[in-house]
Every structure is written in C-alpha cells, then in structure tokens.
C-alpha cells in the first residue's frame, strides 16, 4: 500500500460520485524502495464523507518489478481499511464526532480502533524520527498528544500519520477477529 500526498481527484464523466486518483509524483515501493512500479489495473474504493454520502474513488494497482509485490495507491484522504474519509476519522478522534453523519456505534468503533493502534503508531513515528536524526520530546504525555507532537496539531494530522506509517511499510494489514 502506498499513500499519496500529491494527487488530483478527477471526476468521472459517467458518475458524479466517482473520482479517479491522478498521481502528481513518483511512487516508491515501501518494501524494497524501488521506483520500478508497473500499473496492472485499478479498483473502486468506497468512502463515506462527513455528510454520510458515498464516494467512489478509483485507485491504481501497482506491481513492483523488483520484489513482485502488489500495492494499492491511495490518496491521503483515505485511511487503509476504513470506510470514512480521514478528515471524518480525525474529527471523531479530536472529539468532534457530532459533526460527522454516522452512528454512535461507528464513532465508538473508530475510537477503539485508534486506541488499539496508537502505541504502534507512536512507535513507528519514533523510529522514523530516529532514522532521520530528529528528536522530539514526548515523554509523559498522552499518546495522542505525543503523536501530534511528531506531525503537528493542525488539521490533516491523521493523513500525515497514515502516510508516514504506511509508506515505511509499518501499517498493520490484517486484523483477525480473535485479536480485537
């Protein structure tokens, strides 16, 4: 999986709710760091916006010519394996879930998902910062505040977190029912 930060969402001629992702940068394989990626197709990805409307986003499927792995190229408005746009999930995590058109059970599940992921995310960000020789003090703070110390507190923090964790090949891909 590859998360894009520079892209355009191009409207589809036949469907007003359908958008195609047009990358404006070069994608790199998060596993072997090769730039030799070949487009092998596309697929529709559904997402729900803050008004509760369904969007269809067409994402490209890429195959790395070096390691032979298949990756999906997601725009940073999406969180892997989540139905809602990242700004909706971010609003829920920031305590503004009443602005989002979704059920209370979805808000609860989103908070529980992040609660289970936040230590892993913080560890990935700490590791990435250490590799870049950056030091950020976050000792003794709540984990969410520490995560925001790495990526900034301004809107879009969740998209930045997801991009860093995913593009360093640290996103948790499979969650089994017995692990939850």
Wavefront OBJ file of the C-alpha trace (Angstrom):
o trace
v 0.000 0.000 0.000
v 1.258 3.471 -0.905
v -0.252 6.726 0.376
v -0.069 9.734 -1.956
v 0.206 13.323 -0.782
v 0.363 14.945 -4.227
v -2.545 13.972 -6.432
v -5.698 15.213 -8.124
v -9.157 13.694 -7.854
v -10.505 13.782 -11.408
v -14.307 13.471 -11.731
v -15.540 10.521 -13.782
v -17.689 11.502 -16.766
v -20.354 8.848 -16.181
v -20.822 9.102 -12.404
v -20.883 12.289 -10.318
v -19.818 10.461 -7.141
v -16.878 8.714 -8.803
v -13.355 10.185 -8.765
v -10.115 8.895 -10.291
v -6.858 9.446 -8.445
v -4.240 11.106 -10.661
v -0.821 10.940 -9.006
v 1.406 14.006 -9.377
v 4.525 12.315 -8.049
v 6.598 9.192 -8.439
v 5.511 6.250 -6.287
v 8.115 4.161 -4.492
v 7.714 0.580 -3.298
v 7.560 0.696 0.531
v 9.136 -2.763 0.763
v 12.230 -2.594 -1.468
v 12.273 1.190 -2.185
v 12.310 0.600 -5.940
v 10.747 3.112 -8.319
v 10.096 0.368 -10.904
v 6.334 0.094 -10.437
v 4.018 -1.025 -13.215
v 0.283 -0.240 -13.338
v -1.601 -3.542 -13.508
v -5.144 -2.256 -13.112
v -7.461 -0.301 -10.894
v -10.272 -0.894 -8.451
v -13.128 1.039 -6.924
v -12.792 2.061 -3.275
v -15.853 3.315 -1.435
v -15.592 6.057 1.164
v -18.114 7.992 3.243
v -17.779 11.747 3.698
v -18.879 13.853 6.695
v -22.398 14.244 5.258
v -22.828 10.479 5.054
v -22.616 10.423 1.246
v -20.887 7.539 -0.514
v -17.971 8.410 -2.765
v -16.311 6.027 -5.185
v -12.588 6.565 -5.603
v -10.775 4.652 -8.344
v -7.331 3.661 -7.095
v -4.483 2.206 -9.134
v -2.968 -1.211 -8.513
v 0.800 -1.273 -8.972
v 3.227 -4.196 -9.148
v 6.832 -3.719 -8.125
v 9.171 -5.111 -10.759
v 11.867 -5.750 -8.148
v 10.078 -7.534 -5.285
v 6.941 -8.522 -7.282
v 4.573 -7.230 -4.562
v 1.259 -5.605 -5.486
v 0.419 -2.227 -3.944
v -2.656 -0.002 -3.997
v -2.042 3.714 -4.470
v -4.354 5.508 -2.005
v -4.804 9.276 -1.716
v -4.175 10.639 1.781
v -7.887 11.373 2.208
v -8.322 7.621 2.821
v -7.233 5.521 5.772
v -6.427 1.907 4.851
v -9.289 -0.492 5.625
v -11.584 2.280 6.934
v -14.864 3.372 5.363
v -14.823 7.040 6.376
v -12.554 9.744 4.947
v -9.525 10.596 7.074
v -10.900 14.029 7.995
v -14.026 12.322 9.402
v -11.951 9.902 11.477
v -9.748 12.787 12.580
v -12.807 14.760 13.731
v -14.006 11.752 15.747
v -10.590 11.351 17.397
v -10.451 15.083 18.167
v -13.801 14.842 19.986
v -15.880 16.453 17.234
v -17.807 13.324 16.250
v -21.102 15.217 16.392
v -20.100 16.979 13.132
v -19.939 13.642 11.304
v -23.015 11.907 9.944
v -22.505 8.411 11.358
v -23.919 6.162 14.034
v -22.712 6.236 17.624
v -21.502 2.653 17.241
v -19.246 3.751 14.357
v -17.814 6.546 16.500
v -17.187 4.062 19.319
v -15.524 1.523 16.996
v -13.327 4.235 15.457
v -12.125 5.353 18.875
v -11.481 1.752 19.913
v -9.570 1.090 16.679
v -7.309 4.086 17.295
v -6.880 3.186 20.955
v -5.553 -0.196 19.840
v -3.308 1.322 17.157
v -1.916 4.393 18.912
v 1.033 2.714 20.659
v 2.079 1.080 17.364
v 1.708 4.401 15.517
v 3.748 6.263 18.137
v 6.466 3.605 17.920
v 6.582 3.893 14.120
v 6.827 7.691 14.303
v 9.549 7.483 16.971
v 11.502 5.023 14.828
v 11.120 7.183 11.716
v 12.230 10.293 13.620
v 15.271 8.418 14.974
v 16.266 7.320 11.462
v 16.128 10.965 10.380
v 18.152 12.080 13.443
v 15.212 14.161 14.666
v 14.481 14.284 18.355
v 11.032 15.129 19.613
v 10.295 15.147 23.321
v 7.002 13.483 24.131
v 7.713 11.711 27.395
v 4.908 11.578 29.931
v 2.263 12.934 27.564
v -0.880 11.114 26.463
v -0.162 9.074 23.334
v -2.444 11.129 21.042
v -0.700 14.336 22.114
v 2.701 12.700 21.542
v 1.627 11.591 18.048
v 0.543 15.148 17.249
v 3.930 16.400 18.501
v 5.547 14.402 15.676
v 3.275 15.508 12.830
v 1.765 18.794 14.038
v -1.631 19.564 15.524
v -3.086 21.444 12.557
v -5.907 19.798 10.556
v -4.763 16.859 8.463
v -2.629 15.320 11.201
v -4.186 11.871 10.719
v -3.444 11.903 6.974
v 0.205 12.742 7.744
v 0.411 9.957 10.335
v -1.114 7.379 7.979
v 1.215 8.435 5.135
v 4.341 8.063 7.289
v 3.352 4.727 8.827
v 2.111 3.217 5.552
v 4.927 4.417 3.302
v 7.509 2.983 5.714
v 5.714 -0.391 5.376
v 4.583 -0.391 9.019
v 0.805 -0.326 8.590
v -0.908 -3.321 10.214
v -2.530 -5.074 7.245
v -4.586 -7.877 8.737
v -6.545 -7.892 11.962
v -8.191 -11.148 12.958
v -11.417 -11.250 14.967
v -9.751 -13.022 17.886
v -7.138 -10.243 18.152
v -9.643 -7.422 18.636
l 1 2 3 4 5 6 7 8 9 10 11 12 13 14 15 16 17 18 19 20 21 22 23 24 25 26 27 28 29 30 31 32 33 34 35 36 37 38 39 40 41 42 43 44 45 46 47 48 49 50 51 52 53 54 55 56 57 58 59 60 61 62 63 64 65 66 67 68 69 70 71 72 73 74 75 76 77 78 79 80 81 82 83 84 85 86 87 88 89 90 91 92 93 94 95 96 97 98 99 100 101 102 103 104 105 106 107 108 109 110 111 112 113 114 115 116 117 118 119 120 121 122 123 124 125 126 127 128 129 130 131 132 133 134 135 136 137 138 139 140 141 142 143 144 145 146 147 148 149 150 151 152 153 154 155 156 157 158 159 160 161 162 163 164 165 166 167 168 169 170 171 172 173 174 175 176 177 178 179 180
